[in-house]
Amino acid sequence: MLSVLSTSAGTCTERHRRVCSCVCRGVWDVMWSVWEWALAGPSLKSAYSISSLQEPALDPQPILQLPLAELAQQLRTEELSLESILCSYLEQALKVHQEANCLMDFLGECKEELQASKKLKTSERGLLYGVPMSLKDTYDCTGHESTCLLAQFPEKPATKDWVIVKVLKAQGAIPFVQTNVPQTLLSFECSNPIYGQTLNPLNLKKTCGGSSRGEGALMAERGSILDMGTDTGDSICISASFCGVYGLWTAGSHLRAGQGKGRIPGGGSI
């Protein structure tokens, strides 16, 4: 699901920009350690007992309100720092997960990817330079499991990124979490025996839709600004509709399965 929030957003004040560009290194390291501990291993249950940490002077809300195009532009021009953006979305994603149970894994290597991005020359920065994003569990990400909750895939981390993940990283995006899915993906509602049910953060009594539900739930409360889902039977459309965000469902010839594992025979051609 290539989704962008539809709400109009204001511009960060000069004060916020100065603060964002001067995030305390100590706070960054502490927050990172908490995230690595909270989201380590195959289960995310420990995240419920962790409160978010953030630099008191840094108000993440102006950052979270920025539309994708403006956020990407301010990152490329260094009006906002890479650390402040990733920290803001990490904190918000954990808050959303505590309510909606939408995350499956934390992509800890995003810290190294952020540091590598900082070394790029201005001319080398892609369209999505420094933009944090989430990935549906279906997308292979090096060193992480992509299972669709099928017994044949656990404990078999991917040895390379899916082609779409490679393209996004080449444009500067920083994937930082994987989101929850139903077993086999073929469901308009979703729960699974390992990670449980993902709820709609806008109304916890309601569903957040089909197999791209983790993406929809995370987007609904601004835990991510850009997400990648999949859509065989309205997985993106239903989740986006139920969660109040936009979903882009492309033709099969535009974004193909590429190097991803085959979950269901013939699924790559849908």
C-alpha positions as CSV (number, residue, x, y, z in Angstrom):
1,M,0.0,0.0,0.0
2,L,1.6,3.2,-1.2
3,S,-0.4,5.4,1.1
4,V,-0.2,9.1,1.9
5,L,-2.3,10.7,4.6
6,S,-4.9,13.0,3.1
7,T,-4.9,15.6,5.9
8,S,-3.4,19.0,5.1
9,A,-0.4,19.8,7.2
10,G,1.3,23.0,8.5
11,T,4.9,23.9,8.4
12,C,7.3,23.4,11.3
13,T,8.2,26.6,13.0
14,E,11.8,27.8,13.1
15,R,12.0,26.7,16.7
16,H,10.9,23.2,15.9
17,R,13.4,23.0,13.0
18,R,16.2,24.1,15.3
19,V,15.3,21.6,17.9
20,C,14.8,18.8,15.3
21,S,18.3,19.4,14.0
22,C,19.8,19.2,17.4
23,V,18.4,16.0,18.8
24,C,20.3,15.0,21.9
25,R,22.6,12.0,21.0
26,G,22.2,10.5,24.4
27,V,18.4,10.5,24.1
28,W,18.7,9.0,20.6
29,D,20.9,6.2,22.0
30,V,18.6,5.5,25.0
31,M,15.5,5.5,22.8
32,W,17.2,3.1,20.4
33,S,18.2,0.7,23.1
34,V,14.6,0.6,24.4
35,W,13.3,-0.1,20.9
36,E,15.8,-2.9,20.4
37,W,14.8,-4.5,23.7
38,A,11.1,-4.0,23.3
39,L,10.8,-5.4,19.8
40,A,13.5,-8.1,19.9
41,G,12.6,-11.7,19.0
42,P,9.6,-13.1,17.3
43,S,7.1,-11.7,19.7
44,L,6.2,-8.0,20.3
45,K,4.4,-8.5,23.6
46,S,7.1,-6.9,25.6
47,A,6.5,-3.6,23.8
48,Y,3.2,-3.2,25.8
49,S,5.2,-2.6,29.0
50,I,7.5,0.1,27.6
51,S,6.7,3.8,27.6
52,S,8.0,5.9,24.8
53,L,11.0,8.1,25.3
54,Q,11.6,11.4,23.5
55,E,13.6,14.6,23.9
56,P,11.3,16.8,26.0
57,A,12.0,19.8,23.9
58,L,11.1,18.0,20.6
59,D,7.4,18.0,19.8
60,P,6.9,15.3,17.2
61,Q,3.4,16.4,16.2
62,P,4.5,19.0,13.6
63,I,6.7,16.4,12.1
64,L,3.9,13.7,12.0
65,Q,1.5,16.3,10.4
66,L,3.8,16.9,7.4
67,P,2.6,15.3,4.1
68,L,5.1,13.0,2.4
69,A,6.3,15.4,-0.3
70,E,7.0,18.2,2.1
71,L,8.7,15.8,4.6
72,A,10.9,14.4,1.9
73,Q,11.8,17.9,0.7
74,Q,12.8,19.1,4.1
75,L,14.9,16.0,4.7
76,R,16.8,16.5,1.4
77,T,17.4,20.2,2.2
78,E,18.4,19.3,5.9
79,E,15.7,21.5,7.4
80,L,14.9,18.4,9.4
81,S,17.4,15.9,10.7
82,L,17.2,12.2,9.9
83,E,17.3,11.3,13.6
84,S,14.5,13.5,14.6
85,I,12.2,12.1,11.9
86,L,13.0,8.4,12.6
87,C,12.7,9.0,16.4
88,S,9.3,10.6,16.0
89,Y,7.9,7.8,13.9
90,L,9.5,5.1,16.1
91,E,7.8,6.6,19.1
92,Q,4.4,7.0,17.4
93,A,4.5,3.5,15.9
94,L,5.1,2.0,19.3
95,K,2.1,4.0,20.7
96,V,-0.1,2.7,17.9
97,H,1.1,-0.8,18.4
98,Q,0.3,-0.7,22.1
99,E,-3.4,-0.1,21.2
100,A,-3.8,-1.8,17.9
101,N,-1.3,-4.7,17.9
102,C,-0.1,-3.9,14.3
103,L,3.6,-4.7,14.3
104,M,5.4,-8.0,13.8
105,D,9.1,-7.1,13.8
106,F,11.4,-4.2,14.3
107,L,14.1,-3.7,11.5
108,G,17.0,-2.7,13.7
109,E,19.3,-2.2,10.8
110,C,17.5,1.0,10.0
111,K,19.9,2.7,12.4
112,E,22.9,1.7,10.1
113,E,20.9,2.7,7.0
114,L,20.3,6.1,8.6
115,Q,24.0,6.6,9.3
116,A,24.9,5.6,5.7
117,S,22.3,8.1,4.4
118,K,23.9,10.9,6.3
119,K,27.1,10.4,4.3
120,L,25.5,10.8,0.9
121,K,26.2,13.9,-1.1
122,T,23.2,16.1,-1.9
123,S,23.3,15.0,-5.5
124,E,23.2,11.3,-4.4
125,R,20.0,11.7,-2.3
126,G,17.0,9.9,-3.7
127,L,13.3,11.0,-3.8
128,L,12.6,9.3,-0.5
129,Y,15.8,10.3,1.3
130,G,15.5,9.6,5.0
131,V,11.7,8.8,4.8
132,P,10.8,6.1,7.4
133,M,8.4,3.5,6.1
134,S,6.8,0.2,7.1
135,L,6.6,-3.1,5.2
136,K,4.0,-5.7,5.1
137,D,5.2,-9.1,6.3
138,T,5.1,-10.4,2.7
139,Y,8.1,-8.5,1.7
140,D,11.5,-10.1,2.1
141,C,13.9,-8.0,4.1
142,T,17.5,-9.3,4.6
143,G,18.0,-11.0,7.9
144,H,14.3,-11.0,8.8
145,E,11.6,-13.7,8.5
146,S,8.7,-13.2,6.0
147,T,6.3,-15.9,6.8
148,C,2.6,-15.1,6.2
149,L,2.3,-17.2,9.4
150,L,3.0,-20.4,7.5
151,A,4.9,-23.2,9.3
152,Q,7.3,-23.8,6.4
153,F,8.8,-20.3,6.7
154,P,9.6,-19.4,10.4
155,E,13.3,-19.4,11.4
156,K,14.3,-18.9,7.7
157,P,15.4,-15.3,7.5
158,A,15.6,-13.8,4.1
159,T,19.0,-13.7,2.5
160,K,18.3,-10.7,0.3
161,D,15.8,-7.9,0.0
162,W,12.7,-8.2,-2.2
163,V,13.1,-6.2,-5.5
164,I,10.6,-3.5,-4.4
165,V,12.4,-3.1,-1.1
166,K,15.7,-2.7,-3.0
167,V,14.1,0.0,-5.2
168,L,12.7,1.9,-2.1
169,K,16.1,1.8,-0.3
170,A,17.8,2.9,-3.5
171,Q,15.6,6.0,-3.4
172,G,16.6,6.6,0.2
173,A,13.6,5.2,2.2
174,I,14.4,3.7,5.6
175,P,12.1,0.6,6.4
176,F,11.9,0.3,10.2
177,V,9.1,-2.1,11.0
178,Q,7.2,-5.1,9.5
179,T,3.4,-5.2,10.0
180,N,0.9,-7.9,11.0
181,V,-1.0,-10.0,8.5
182,P,-3.6,-12.9,8.6
183,Q,-2.4,-16.4,8.0
184,T,-2.0,-17.0,4.2
185,L,-3.2,-13.4,3.7
186,L,-6.6,-14.5,2.3
187,S,-8.9,-12.8,4.7
188,F,-11.0,-9.6,4.8
189,E,-10.5,-9.5,8.6
190,C,-7.6,-10.8,10.3
191,S,-6.2,-12.6,13.3
192,N,-3.5,-15.2,13.5
193,P,-2.4,-17.7,16.2
194,I,1.0,-16.1,16.8
195,Y,0.6,-12.3,16.8
196,G,-3.1,-12.1,17.4
197,Q,-5.7,-9.7,16.1
198,T,-4.9,-6.2,14.8
199,L,-7.6,-3.6,15.8
200,N,-8.6,-0.4,14.2
201,P,-6.9,2.3,16.2
202,L,-9.7,4.8,15.2
203,N,-12.2,2.5,17.0
204,L,-10.9,-0.5,18.8
205,K,-14.3,-2.2,18.5
206,K,-14.0,-2.2,14.7
207,T,-11.9,-4.1,12.2
208,C,-9.2,-2.5,10.1
209,G,-9.8,-4.6,7.1
210,G,-8.0,-7.3,5.2
211,S,-4.5,-8.6,4.9
212,S,-2.8,-5.2,4.6
213,R,-4.5,-4.3,7.9
214,G,-1.2,-3.7,9.8
215,E,-0.3,-1.1,7.3
216,G,-3.7,0.6,7.5
217,A,-3.7,0.6,11.3
218,L,-0.2,2.1,11.5
219,M,-1.1,4.8,8.9
220,A,-4.4,5.6,10.6
221,E,-2.6,7.1,13.6
222,R,0.5,8.4,11.8
223,G,2.8,5.6,12.9
224,S,4.3,5.6,9.4
225,I,4.0,8.0,6.5
226,L,4.6,5.5,3.7
227,D,3.7,1.8,3.6
228,M,4.0,-1.1,1.2
229,G,1.2,-3.6,1.2
230,T,-0.1,-6.2,-1.3
231,D,-3.6,-6.6,-2.9
232,T,-5.1,-9.8,-4.3
233,G,-8.7,-9.4,-3.2
234,D,-8.9,-5.8,-2.0
235,S,-6.4,-6.1,0.8
236,I,-5.2,-2.6,0.3
237,C,-8.5,-1.1,-0.7
238,I,-10.4,-2.4,2.2
239,S,-7.7,-1.6,4.8
240,A,-7.2,1.9,3.4
241,S,-11.0,2.6,3.4
242,F,-11.6,1.3,6.9
243,C,-8.6,3.2,8.3
244,G,-9.2,6.5,6.6
245,V,-6.1,6.7,4.4
246,Y,-5.3,6.5,0.7
247,G,-4.2,3.3,-1.0
248,L,-2.7,2.9,-4.4
249,W,-3.5,-0.3,-6.2
250,T,-1.3,-0.6,-9.2
251,A,-1.7,-2.8,-12.3
252,G,0.3,-6.0,-12.2
253,S,2.6,-4.9,-14.9
254,H,3.7,-1.9,-12.8
255,L,4.8,-3.5,-9.6
256,R,5.5,-7.3,-9.9
257,A,6.3,-9.8,-7.2
258,G,9.9,-9.9,-8.3
259,Q,12.2,-11.9,-6.0
260,G,9.7,-12.5,-3.2
261,K,9.0,-16.0,-2.0
262,G,6.0,-17.7,-3.4
263,R,3.4,-18.1,-0.7
264,I,0.5,-19.5,-2.7
265,P,1.0,-21.3,-6.1
266,G,0.3,-18.8,-8.8
267,G,0.1,-15.9,-6.4
268,G,2.9,-14.0,-8.2
269,S,0.8,-13.5,-11.3
270,I,-2.1,-11.9,-9.5
